Amino acid sequence: VQLVESGGGPVESGASVTLSCQAFERTVSITDMGWFRRAPGKERTQLARITWATGYTSYSGSVKDRFTISKDNTENMVYLRMASVKPEDTAVYYCAALEDSHWRYWGQGTQVTVSS
């Protein structure tokens, strides 16, 4: 499985941004997809998760009111819509694929930089 993120870049505070993740050669063993981020000087944290089969979603409490994860099974795409972004949302954003209860596959990341 190869994951490729896109959609990052510079953005102004208060704007909305949608990140995309293409899952190439996804197999049925991949049950869930997730979005993570690593802010400067901080550890990587999980933001959101979605199940391929049911579309069930879960979110980190810090972003659940502003971020929305979605998917397109036909295109093997996962999205993260980020609303009302803040400077503290500046980070490298990663998508990941869950297999056997492990986040086994990772994309290369896409940088989002929010200016105040």
DOMIFI-592329 format. One record per residue: residue number from 1; residue in one letter; x, y, z of N, C-alpha, C in turn. Coordinates in nm, 3 decimals, always signed. Atoms other than C-alpha are relative to their C-alpha. Layout:
BEGIN
<rec nr="NUM" rest="a" n_xx="X" n_yy="Y" n_zz="Z" ca_xx="X" ca_yy="Y" ca_zz="Z" c_xx="X" c_yy="Y" c_zz="Z"/>
...
This chain:
BEGIN
<rec nr="1" rest="v" n_xx="+0.084" n_yy="-0.118" n_zz="+0.000" ca_xx="+0.000" ca_yy="+0.000" ca_zz="+0.000" c_xx="+0.088" c_yy="+0.124" c_zz="+0.000"/>
<rec nr="2" rest="q" n_xx="-0.072" n_yy="-0.127" n_zz="+0.005" ca_xx="+0.132" ca_yy="+0.339" ca_zz="-0.097" c_xx="-0.098" c_yy="+0.113" c_zz="+0.023"/>
<rec nr="3" rest="l" n_xx="+0.087" n_yy="-0.111" n_zz="-0.034" ca_xx="-0.018" ca_yy="+0.653" ca_zz="+0.050" c_xx="+0.065" c_yy="+0.130" c_zz="-0.044"/>
<rec nr="4" rest="v" n_xx="-0.053" n_yy="-0.127" n_zz="+0.049" ca_xx="+0.025" ca_yy="+0.994" ca_zz="-0.109" c_xx="-0.096" c_yy="+0.111" c_zz="+0.041"/>
<rec nr="5" rest="e" n_xx="+0.080" n_yy="-0.114" n_zz="-0.044" ca_xx="-0.100" ca_yy="+1.310" ca_zz="+0.057" c_xx="+0.019" c_yy="+0.119" c_zz="-0.095"/>
<rec nr="6" rest="s" n_xx="-0.009" n_yy="-0.124" n_zz="+0.075" ca_xx="-0.171" ca_yy="+1.638" ca_zz="-0.114" c_xx="-0.094" c_yy="+0.102" c_zz="+0.061"/>
<rec nr="7" rest="g" n_xx="+0.091" n_yy="-0.104" n_zz="-0.044" ca_xx="-0.340" ca_yy="+1.968" ca_zz="-0.051" c_xx="+0.055" c_yy="+0.096" c_zz="+0.102"/>
<rec nr="8" rest="g" n_xx="-0.061" n_yy="-0.089" n_zz="-0.098" ca_xx="-0.103" ca_yy="+2.130" ca_zz="+0.195" c_xx="+0.053" c_yy="+0.126" c_zz="-0.066"/>
<rec nr="9" rest="g" n_xx="-0.056" n_yy="-0.124" n_zz="+0.049" ca_xx="+0.061" ca_yy="+2.469" ca_zz="+0.164" c_xx="-0.026" c_yy="+0.112" c_zz="+0.100"/>
<rec nr="10" rest="p" n_xx="+0.027" n_yy="-0.114" n_zz="-0.088" ca_xx="+0.039" ca_yy="+2.817" ca_zz="+0.312" c_xx="-0.149" c_yy="+0.036" c_zz="-0.006"/>
<rec nr="11" rest="v" n_xx="+0.142" n_yy="-0.036" n_zz="-0.009" ca_xx="-0.305" ca_yy="+2.928" ca_zz="+0.428" c_xx="-0.016" c_yy="+0.105" c_zz="+0.109"/>
<rec nr="12" rest="e" n_xx="+0.025" n_yy="-0.104" n_zz="-0.100" ca_xx="-0.442" ca_yy="+3.223" ca_zz="+0.619" c_xx="-0.088" c_yy="-0.051" c_zz="+0.112"/>
<rec nr="13" rest="s" n_xx="+0.080" n_yy="+0.036" n_zz="-0.115" ca_xx="-0.590" ca_yy="+3.190" ca_zz="+0.963" c_xx="-0.148" c_yy="+0.024" c_zz="-0.030"/>
<rec nr="14" rest="g" n_xx="+0.143" n_yy="-0.012" n_zz="+0.022" ca_xx="-0.964" ca_yy="+3.130" ca_zz="+0.951" c_xx="-0.050" c_yy="-0.066" c_zz="-0.127"/>
<rec nr="15" rest="a" n_xx="+0.038" n_yy="+0.063" n_zz="+0.126" ca_xx="-0.961" ca_yy="+2.967" ca_zz="+0.610" c_xx="-0.029" c_yy="-0.149" c_zz="+0.019"/>
<rec nr="16" rest="s" n_xx="+0.023" n_yy="+0.144" n_zz="+0.000" ca_xx="-1.061" ca_yy="+2.612" ca_zz="+0.522" c_xx="+0.097" c_yy="-0.066" c_zz="-0.097"/>
<rec nr="17" rest="v" n_xx="-0.095" n_yy="+0.075" n_zz="+0.081" ca_xx="-0.825" ca_yy="+2.353" ca_zz="+0.380" c_xx="-0.047" c_yy="-0.145" c_zz="-0.005"/>
<rec nr="18" rest="t" n_xx="+0.031" n_yy="+0.142" n_zz="+0.012" ca_xx="-0.892" ca_yy="+2.005" ca_zz="+0.247" c_xx="+0.124" c_yy="-0.074" c_zz="-0.046"/>
<rec nr="19" rest="l" n_xx="-0.111" n_yy="+0.086" n_zz="+0.035" ca_xx="-0.615" ca_yy="+1.750" ca_zz="+0.246" c_xx="-0.054" c_yy="-0.129" c_zz="-0.061"/>
<rec nr="20" rest="s" n_xx="+0.038" n_yy="+0.124" n_zz="+0.066" ca_xx="-0.631" ca_yy="+1.441" ca_zz="+0.027" c_xx="+0.106" c_yy="-0.105" c_zz="+0.020"/>
<rec nr="21" rest="c" n_xx="-0.091" n_yy="+0.112" n_zz="-0.011" ca_xx="-0.477" ca_yy="+1.100" ca_zz="+0.060" c_xx="-0.045" c_yy="-0.108" c_zz="-0.097"/>
<rec nr="22" rest="q" n_xx="+0.028" n_yy="+0.108" n_zz="+0.095" ca_xx="-0.462" ca_yy="+0.853" ca_zz="-0.225" c_xx="+0.064" c_yy="-0.127" c_zz="+0.052"/>
<rec nr="23" rest="a" n_xx="-0.051" n_yy="+0.130" n_zz="-0.044" ca_xx="-0.426" ca_yy="+0.490" ca_zz="-0.120" c_xx="+0.015" c_yy="-0.089" c_zz="-0.122"/>
<rec nr="24" rest="f" n_xx="-0.027" n_yy="+0.085" n_zz="+0.115" ca_xx="-0.261" ca_yy="+0.301" ca_zz="-0.403" c_xx="+0.014" c_yy="-0.145" c_zz="+0.044"/>
<rec nr="25" rest="e" n_xx="-0.008" n_yy="+0.144" n_zz="-0.025" ca_xx="-0.300" ca_yy="-0.076" ca_zz="-0.412" c_xx="-0.054" c_yy="-0.035" c_zz="+0.139"/>
<rec nr="26" rest="r" n_xx="+0.062" n_yy="+0.033" n_zz="-0.129" ca_xx="-0.525" ca_yy="-0.079" ca_zz="-0.108" c_xx="-0.055" c_yy="-0.142" c_zz="-0.006"/>
<rec nr="27" rest="t" n_xx="+0.051" n_yy="+0.136" n_zz="-0.009" ca_xx="-0.612" ca_yy="-0.430" ca_zz="+0.007" c_xx="-0.109" c_yy="-0.006" c_zz="+0.106"/>
<rec nr="28" rest="v" n_xx="+0.110" n_yy="+0.015" n_zz="-0.096" ca_xx="-0.904" ca_yy="-0.560" ca_zz="+0.211" c_xx="+0.051" c_yy="-0.009" c_zz="+0.142"/>
<rec nr="29" rest="s" n_xx="-0.055" n_yy="+0.007" n_zz="-0.134" ca_xx="-0.670" ca_yy="-0.603" ca_zz="+0.505" c_xx="+0.014" c_yy="+0.137" c_zz="+0.066"/>
<rec nr="30" rest="i" n_xx="-0.004" n_yy="-0.136" n_zz="-0.054" ca_xx="-0.662" ca_yy="-0.226" ca_zz="+0.544" c_xx="-0.142" c_yy="+0.036" c_zz="+0.043"/>
<rec nr="31" rest="t" n_xx="+0.136" n_yy="-0.021" n_zz="-0.050" ca_xx="-0.962" ca_yy="-0.161" ca_zz="+0.765" c_xx="-0.034" c_yy="+0.146" c_zz="+0.023"/>
<rec nr="32" rest="d" n_xx="+0.024" n_yy="-0.140" n_zz="-0.036" ca_xx="-0.921" ca_yy="+0.203" ca_zz="+0.862" c_xx="+0.109" c_yy="+0.088" c_zz="-0.058"/>
<rec nr="33" rest="m" n_xx="-0.097" n_yy="-0.103" n_zz="+0.037" ca_xx="-0.750" ca_yy="+0.520" ca_zz="+0.754" c_xx="-0.003" c_yy="+0.108" c_zz="+0.106"/>
<rec nr="34" rest="g" n_xx="-0.006" n_yy="-0.105" n_zz="-0.100" ca_xx="-0.632" ca_yy="+0.796" ca_zz="+0.978" c_xx="+0.082" c_yy="+0.119" c_zz="-0.047"/>
<rec nr="35" rest="w" n_xx="-0.081" n_yy="-0.121" n_zz="+0.021" ca_xx="-0.495" ca_yy="+1.148" ca_zz="+0.972" c_xx="+0.071" c_yy="+0.034" c_zz="+0.130"/>
<rec nr="36" rest="f" n_xx="-0.085" n_yy="-0.037" n_zz="-0.113" ca_xx="-0.213" ca_yy="+1.253" ca_zz="+1.200" c_xx="+0.070" c_yy="+0.131" c_zz="-0.035"/>
<rec nr="37" rest="r" n_xx="-0.084" n_yy="-0.116" n_zz="+0.029" ca_xx="+0.000" ca_yy="+1.562" ca_zz="+1.236" c_xx="+0.114" c_yy="+0.006" c_zz="+0.100"/>
<rec nr="38" rest="r" n_xx="-0.115" n_yy="-0.028" n_zz="-0.086" ca_xx="+0.336" ca_yy="+1.660" ca_zz="+1.374" c_xx="+0.029" c_yy="+0.148" c_zz="-0.009"/>
<rec nr="39" rest="a" n_xx="-0.029" n_yy="-0.143" n_zz="-0.006" ca_xx="+0.366" ca_yy="+2.021" ca_zz="+1.479" c_xx="+0.148" c_yy="+0.020" c_zz="+0.036"/>
<rec nr="40" rest="p" n_xx="-0.142" n_yy="-0.026" n_zz="-0.030" ca_xx="+0.711" ca_yy="+2.182" ca_zz="+1.513" c_xx="+0.031" c_yy="-0.021" c_zz="+0.148"/>
<rec nr="41" rest="g" n_xx="-0.043" n_yy="+0.024" n_zz="-0.137" ca_xx="+0.884" ca_yy="+2.054" ca_zz="+1.824" c_xx="-0.091" c_yy="-0.089" c_zz="+0.082"/>
<rec nr="42" rest="k" n_xx="+0.096" n_yy="+0.084" n_zz="-0.074" ca_xx="+0.599" ca_yy="+1.820" ca_zz="+1.914" c_xx="-0.005" c_yy="-0.139" c_zz="-0.060"/>
<rec nr="43" rest="e" n_xx="+0.015" n_yy="+0.137" n_zz="+0.047" ca_xx="+0.520" ca_yy="+1.454" ca_zz="+1.882" c_xx="-0.117" c_yy="-0.009" c_zz="-0.099"/>
<rec nr="44" rest="r" n_xx="+0.111" n_yy="+0.025" n_zz="+0.093" ca_xx="+0.294" ca_yy="+1.316" ca_zz="+1.612" c_xx="-0.125" c_yy="-0.038" c_zz="+0.078"/>
<rec nr="45" rest="t" n_xx="+0.125" n_yy="+0.029" n_zz="-0.068" ca_xx="-0.068" ca_yy="+1.304" ca_zz="+1.721" c_xx="-0.106" c_yy="-0.043" c_zz="-0.101"/>
<rec nr="46" rest="q" n_xx="+0.110" n_yy="+0.045" n_zz="+0.085" ca_xx="-0.375" ca_yy="+1.132" ca_zz="+1.578" c_xx="-0.113" c_yy="+0.101" c_zz="+0.005"/>
<rec nr="47" rest="l" n_xx="+0.106" n_yy="-0.099" n_zz="+0.010" ca_xx="-0.650" ca_yy="+1.361" ca_zz="+1.456" c_xx="-0.137" c_yy="-0.065" c_zz="-0.026"/>
<rec nr="48" rest="a" n_xx="+0.128" n_yy="+0.056" n_zz="+0.042" ca_xx="-0.918" ca_yy="+1.148" ca_zz="+1.295" c_xx="+0.023" c_yy="-0.137" c_zz="-0.061"/>
<rec nr="49" rest="r" n_xx="-0.007" n_yy="+0.138" n_zz="+0.049" ca_xx="-0.997" ca_yy="+0.798" ca_zz="+1.182" c_xx="-0.133" c_yy="-0.035" c_zz="-0.066"/>
<rec nr="50" rest="i" n_xx="+0.123" n_yy="+0.041" n_zz="+0.067" ca_xx="-1.246" ca_yy="+0.643" ca_zz="+0.941" c_xx="+0.014" c_yy="-0.145" c_zz="-0.043"/>
<rec nr="51" rest="t" n_xx="+0.002" n_yy="+0.141" n_zz="+0.039" ca_xx="-1.343" ca_yy="+0.284" ca_zz="+0.869" c_xx="-0.047" c_yy="-0.011" c_zz="-0.145"/>
<rec nr="52" rest="w" n_xx="+0.035" n_yy="+0.013" n_zz="+0.142" ca_xx="-1.350" ca_yy="+0.185" ca_zz="+0.502" c_xx="-0.140" c_yy="-0.060" c_zz="-0.019"/>
<rec nr="53" rest="a" n_xx="+0.123" n_yy="+0.075" n_zz="+0.025" ca_xx="-1.642" ca_yy="-0.055" ca_zz="+0.533" c_xx="-0.126" c_yy="+0.075" c_zz="+0.041"/>
<rec nr="54" rest="t" n_xx="+0.122" n_yy="-0.058" n_zz="-0.056" ca_xx="-1.885" ca_yy="+0.143" ca_zz="+0.745" c_xx="-0.002" c_yy="+0.153" c_zz="-0.004"/>
<rec nr="55" rest="g" n_xx="-0.007" n_yy="-0.145" n_zz="-0.005" ca_xx="-1.763" ca_yy="+0.500" ca_zz="+0.731" c_xx="-0.002" c_yy="+0.056" c_zz="+0.140"/>
<rec nr="56" rest="y" n_xx="-0.003" n_yy="-0.047" n_zz="-0.139" ca_xx="-1.753" ca_yy="+0.517" ca_zz="+1.108" c_xx="+0.121" c_yy="+0.089" c_zz="+0.020"/>
<rec nr="57" rest="t" n_xx="-0.108" n_yy="-0.096" n_zz="-0.022" ca_xx="-1.546" ca_yy="+0.814" ca_zz="+1.219" c_xx="+0.022" c_yy="+0.025" c_zz="+0.149"/>
<rec nr="58" rest="s" n_xx="-0.031" n_yy="-0.044" n_zz="-0.135" ca_xx="-1.372" ca_yy="+0.921" ca_zz="+1.535" c_xx="+0.104" c_yy="+0.111" c_zz="-0.010"/>
<rec nr="59" rest="y" n_xx="-0.086" n_yy="-0.118" n_zz="+0.003" ca_xx="-1.182" ca_yy="+1.237" ca_zz="+1.623" c_xx="+0.068" c_yy="+0.024" c_zz="+0.133"/>
<rec nr="60" rest="s" n_xx="-0.063" n_yy="-0.054" n_zz="-0.120" ca_xx="-0.936" ca_yy="+1.378" ca_zz="+1.866" c_xx="-0.086" c_yy="+0.115" c_zz="+0.051"/>
<rec nr="61" rest="g" n_xx="+0.083" n_yy="-0.105" n_zz="-0.058" ca_xx="-1.114" ca_yy="+1.607" ca_zz="+2.107" c_xx="+0.043" c_yy="+0.139" c_zz="-0.038"/>
<rec nr="62" rest="s" n_xx="-0.051" n_yy="-0.135" n_zz="+0.028" ca_xx="-0.893" ca_yy="+1.897" ca_zz="+2.009" c_xx="-0.044" c_yy="+0.052" c_zz="-0.136"/>
<rec nr="63" rest="v" n_xx="+0.035" n_yy="-0.045" n_zz="+0.134" ca_xx="-1.014" ca_yy="+1.905" ca_zz="+1.648" c_xx="-0.139" c_yy="-0.040" c_zz="-0.045"/>
<rec nr="64" rest="k" n_xx="+0.125" n_yy="+0.060" n_zz="+0.046" ca_xx="-1.352" ca_yy="+1.734" ca_zz="+1.638" c_xx="-0.103" c_yy="+0.102" c_zz="-0.044"/>
<rec nr="65" rest="d" n_xx="+0.098" n_yy="-0.102" n_zz="+0.039" ca_xx="-1.544" ca_yy="+2.058" ca_zz="+1.603" c_xx="+0.038" c_yy="+0.072" c_zz="-0.129"/>
<rec nr="66" rest="r" n_xx="-0.046" n_yy="-0.075" n_zz="+0.117" ca_xx="-1.337" ca_yy="+2.185" ca_zz="+1.310" c_xx="+0.045" c_yy="-0.089" c_zz="-0.116"/>
<rec nr="67" rest="f" n_xx="-0.053" n_yy="+0.089" n_zz="+0.103" ca_xx="-1.200" ca_yy="+1.885" ca_zz="+1.119" c_xx="-0.102" c_yy="-0.108" c_zz="-0.034"/>
<rec nr="68" rest="t" n_xx="+0.090" n_yy="+0.106" n_zz="+0.045" ca_xx="-1.395" ca_yy="+1.633" ca_zz="+0.912" c_xx="+0.076" c_yy="-0.096" c_zz="-0.089"/>
<rec nr="69" rest="i" n_xx="-0.062" n_yy="+0.103" n_zz="+0.082" ca_xx="-1.262" ca_yy="+1.307" ca_zz="+0.774" c_xx="-0.109" c_yy="-0.065" c_zz="-0.086"/>
<rec nr="70" rest="s" n_xx="+0.094" n_yy="+0.065" n_zz="+0.089" ca_xx="-1.430" ca_yy="+1.147" ca_zz="+0.475" c_xx="+0.078" c_yy="-0.089" c_zz="-0.097"/>
<rec nr="71" rest="k" n_xx="-0.067" n_yy="+0.095" n_zz="+0.089" ca_xx="-1.360" ca_yy="+0.885" ca_zz="+0.211" c_xx="-0.078" c_yy="-0.017" c_zz="-0.128"/>
<rec nr="72" rest="d" n_xx="+0.061" n_yy="+0.040" n_zz="+0.127" ca_xx="-1.431" ca_yy="+0.776" ca_zz="-0.142" c_xx="+0.052" c_yy="-0.139" c_zz="-0.028"/>
<rec nr="73" rest="n" n_xx="-0.046" n_yy="+0.139" n_zz="+0.017" ca_xx="-1.417" ca_yy="+0.398" ca_zz="-0.162" c_xx="+0.035" c_yy="-0.030" c_zz="-0.146"/>
<rec nr="74" rest="t" n_xx="-0.023" n_yy="+0.030" n_zz="+0.142" ca_xx="-1.433" ca_yy="+0.396" ca_zz="-0.539" c_xx="+0.137" c_yy="+0.047" c_zz="-0.045"/>
<rec nr="75" rest="e" n_xx="-0.127" n_yy="-0.059" n_zz="+0.040" ca_xx="-1.131" ca_yy="+0.620" ca_zz="-0.576" c_xx="+0.113" c_yy="-0.030" c_zz="+0.097"/>
<rec nr="76" rest="n" n_xx="-0.100" n_yy="+0.027" n_zz="-0.105" ca_xx="-0.949" ca_yy="+0.491" ca_zz="-0.265" c_xx="+0.063" c_yy="+0.129" c_zz="+0.051"/>
<rec nr="77" rest="m" n_xx="-0.045" n_yy="-0.129" n_zz="-0.049" ca_xx="-0.928" ca_yy="+0.846" ca_zz="-0.140" c_xx="-0.055" c_yy="+0.025" c_zz="+0.140"/>
<rec nr="78" rest="v" n_xx="+0.043" n_yy="-0.045" n_zz="-0.132" ca_xx="-0.946" ca_yy="+0.983" ca_zz="+0.212" c_xx="+0.031" c_yy="+0.149" c_zz="+0.008"/>
<rec nr="79" rest="y" n_xx="-0.014" n_yy="-0.144" n_zz="-0.006" ca_xx="-0.991" ca_yy="+1.349" ca_zz="+0.290" c_xx="-0.005" c_yy="+0.048" c_zz="+0.145"/>
<rec nr="80" rest="l" n_xx="+0.012" n_yy="-0.068" n_zz="-0.128" ca_xx="-0.945" ca_yy="+1.578" ca_zz="+0.586" c_xx="-0.030" c_yy="+0.146" c_zz="-0.029"/>
<rec nr="81" rest="r" n_xx="+0.037" n_yy="-0.140" n_zz="+0.016" ca_xx="-1.134" ca_yy="+1.903" ca_zz="+0.575" c_xx="+0.024" c_yy="+0.070" c_zz="+0.132"/>
<rec nr="82" rest="m" n_xx="-0.037" n_yy="-0.077" n_zz="-0.118" ca_xx="-0.997" ca_yy="+2.156" ca_zz="+0.815" c_xx="-0.065" c_yy="+0.137" c_zz="-0.012"/>
<rec nr="83" rest="a" n_xx="+0.070" n_yy="-0.127" n_zz="+0.003" ca_xx="-1.222" ca_yy="+2.451" ca_zz="+0.891" c_xx="+0.059" c_yy="+0.096" c_zz="+0.105"/>
<rec nr="84" rest="s" n_xx="-0.045" n_yy="-0.105" n_zz="-0.095" ca_xx="-1.129" ca_yy="+2.778" ca_zz="+1.061" c_xx="+0.138" c_yy="-0.031" c_zz="+0.055"/>
<rec nr="85" rest="v" n_xx="-0.134" n_yy="+0.038" n_zz="-0.044" ca_xx="-0.762" ca_yy="+2.691" ca_zz="+1.071" c_xx="+0.063" c_yy="+0.112" c_zz="+0.082"/>
<rec nr="86" rest="k" n_xx="-0.068" n_yy="-0.091" n_zz="-0.091" ca_xx="-0.542" ca_yy="+2.851" ca_zz="+1.332" c_xx="+0.151" c_yy="-0.017" c_zz="-0.016"/>
<rec nr="87" rest="p" n_xx="-0.146" n_yy="+0.017" n_zz="+0.010" ca_xx="-0.168" ca_yy="+2.915" ca_zz="+1.350" c_xx="+0.049" c_yy="-0.128" c_zz="+0.069"/>
<rec nr="88" rest="e" n_xx="-0.042" n_yy="+0.122" n_zz="-0.069" ca_xx="-0.143" ca_yy="+2.625" ca_zz="+1.593" c_xx="-0.031" c_yy="-0.127" c_zz="-0.078"/>
<rec nr="89" rest="d" n_xx="+0.021" n_yy="+0.115" n_zz="+0.089" ca_xx="-0.266" ca_yy="+2.395" ca_zz="+1.315" c_xx="+0.118" c_yy="-0.021" c_zz="-0.094"/>
<rec nr="90" rest="t" n_xx="-0.119" n_yy="+0.016" n_zz="+0.082" ca_xx="+0.068" ca_yy="+2.447" ca_zz="+1.144" c_xx="+0.071" c_yy="-0.129" c_zz="+0.037"/>
<rec nr="91" rest="a" n_xx="-0.058" n_yy="+0.132" n_zz="-0.026" ca_xx="+0.218" ca_yy="+2.101" ca_zz="+1.108" c_xx="+0.020" c_yy="-0.072" c_zz="-0.133"/>
<rec nr="92" rest="v" n_xx="-0.001" n_yy="+0.096" n_zz="+0.110" ca_xx="+0.309" ca_yy="+1.823" ca_zz="+0.873" c_xx="-0.112" c_yy="-0.100" c_zz="+0.026"/>
<rec nr="93" rest="y" n_xx="+0.116" n_yy="+0.088" n_zz="-0.012" ca_xx="-0.004" ca_yy="+1.618" ca_zz="+0.812" c_xx="+0.026" c_yy="-0.129" c_zz="-0.076"/>
<rec nr="94" rest="y" n_xx="-0.024" n_yy="+0.131" n_zz="+0.056" ca_xx="+0.016" ca_yy="+1.247" ca_zz="+0.746" c_xx="-0.130" c_yy="-0.080" c_zz="-0.003"/>
<rec nr="95" rest="c" n_xx="+0.104" n_yy="+0.102" n_zz="-0.005" ca_xx="-0.234" ca_yy="+0.986" ca_zz="+0.644" c_xx="+0.067" c_yy="-0.135" c_zz="+0.023"/>
<rec nr="96" rest="a" n_xx="-0.051" n_yy="+0.131" n_zz="-0.034" ca_xx="-0.192" ca_yy="+0.629" ca_zz="+0.759" c_xx="-0.109" c_yy="-0.104" c_zz="-0.019"/>
<rec nr="97" rest="a" n_xx="+0.092" n_yy="+0.111" n_zz="+0.022" ca_xx="-0.349" ca_yy="+0.291" ca_zz="+0.697" c_xx="+0.016" c_yy="-0.102" c_zz="+0.111"/>
<rec nr="98" rest="l" n_xx="+0.001" n_yy="+0.096" n_zz="-0.111" ca_xx="-0.448" ca_yy="+0.048" ca_zz="+0.969" c_xx="-0.014" c_yy="-0.142" c_zz="-0.054"/>
<rec nr="99" rest="e" n_xx="+0.004" n_yy="+0.143" n_zz="+0.037" ca_xx="-0.376" ca_yy="-0.321" ca_zz="+0.921" c_xx="+0.036" c_yy="-0.081" c_zz="+0.124"/>
<rec nr="100" rest="d" n_xx="-0.025" n_yy="+0.082" n_zz="-0.119" ca_xx="-0.398" ca_yy="-0.582" ca_zz="+1.195" c_xx="+0.018" c_yy="+0.086" c_zz="+0.125"/>
<rec nr="101" rest="s" n_xx="+0.002" n_yy="-0.089" n_zz="-0.117" ca_xx="-0.465" ca_yy="-0.306" ca_zz="+1.447" c_xx="+0.126" c_yy="+0.083" c_zz="+0.016"/>
<rec nr="102" rest="h" n_xx="-0.119" n_yy="-0.082" n_zz="-0.003" ca_xx="-0.141" ca_yy="-0.131" ca_zz="+1.361" c_xx="-0.005" c_yy="+0.101" c_zz="-0.114"/>
<rec nr="103" rest="w" n_xx="-0.015" n_yy="-0.100" n_zz="+0.105" ca_xx="-0.087" ca_yy="+0.193" ca_zz="+1.172" c_xx="+0.127" c_yy="-0.034" c_zz="-0.077"/>
<rec nr="104" rest="r" n_xx="-0.114" n_yy="+0.065" n_zz="+0.063" ca_xx="+0.136" ca_yy="+0.009" ca_zz="+0.933" c_xx="+0.056" c_yy="+0.078" c_zz="-0.119"/>
<rec nr="105" rest="y" n_xx="-0.045" n_yy="-0.071" n_zz="+0.120" ca_xx="+0.153" ca_yy="+0.232" ca_zz="+0.626" c_xx="-0.021" c_yy="+0.150" c_zz="+0.018"/>
<rec nr="106" rest="w" n_xx="+0.003" n_yy="-0.144" n_zz="-0.018" ca_xx="+0.228" ca_yy="+0.603" ca_zz="+0.613" c_xx="+0.033" c_yy="+0.072" c_zz="-0.131"/>
<rec nr="107" rest="g" n_xx="-0.037" n_yy="-0.085" n_zz="+0.110" ca_xx="+0.236" ca_yy="+0.875" ca_zz="+0.355" c_xx="+0.123" c_yy="+0.082" c_zz="+0.037"/>
<rec nr="108" rest="q" n_xx="-0.121" n_yy="-0.079" n_zz="-0.020" ca_xx="+0.525" ca_yy="+1.115" ca_zz="+0.316" c_xx="-0.029" c_yy="+0.131" c_zz="+0.074"/>
<rec nr="109" rest="g" n_xx="+0.038" n_yy="-0.120" n_zz="-0.072" ca_xx="+0.332" ca_yy="+1.400" ca_zz="+0.472" c_xx="-0.016" c_yy="+0.120" c_zz="-0.091"/>
<rec nr="110" rest="t" n_xx="+0.019" n_yy="-0.125" n_zz="+0.072" ca_xx="+0.211" ca_yy="+1.737" ca_zz="+0.351" c_xx="-0.002" c_yy="+0.114" c_zz="+0.102"/>
<rec nr="111" rest="q" n_xx="-0.016" n_yy="-0.110" n_zz="-0.094" ca_xx="+0.301" ca_yy="+2.065" ca_zz="+0.518" c_xx="-0.116" c_yy="+0.099" c_zz="-0.012"/>
<rec nr="112" rest="v" n_xx="+0.100" n_yy="-0.107" n_zz="-0.007" ca_xx="+0.028" ca_yy="+2.306" ca_zz="+0.625" c_xx="+0.057" c_yy="+0.108" c_zz="+0.089"/>
<rec nr="113" rest="t" n_xx="-0.052" n_yy="-0.113" n_zz="-0.076" ca_xx="+0.143" ca_yy="+2.647" ca_zz="+0.738" c_xx="-0.107" c_yy="+0.108" c_zz="+0.006"/>
<rec nr="114" rest="v" n_xx="+0.107" n_yy="-0.097" n_zz="-0.019" ca_xx="-0.118" ca_yy="+2.882" ca_zz="+0.884" c_xx="+0.060" c_yy="+0.131" c_zz="+0.050"/>
<rec nr="115" rest="s" n_xx="-0.049" n_yy="-0.131" n_zz="-0.040" ca_xx="-0.034" ca_yy="+3.249" ca_zz="+0.900" c_xx="-0.109" c_yy="+0.077" c_zz="+0.073"/>
<rec nr="116" rest="s" n_xx="+0.097" n_yy="-0.077" n_zz="-0.080" ca_xx="-0.198" ca_yy="+3.481" ca_zz="+1.149" c_xx="-0.034" c_yy="+0.132" c_zz="-0.067"/>
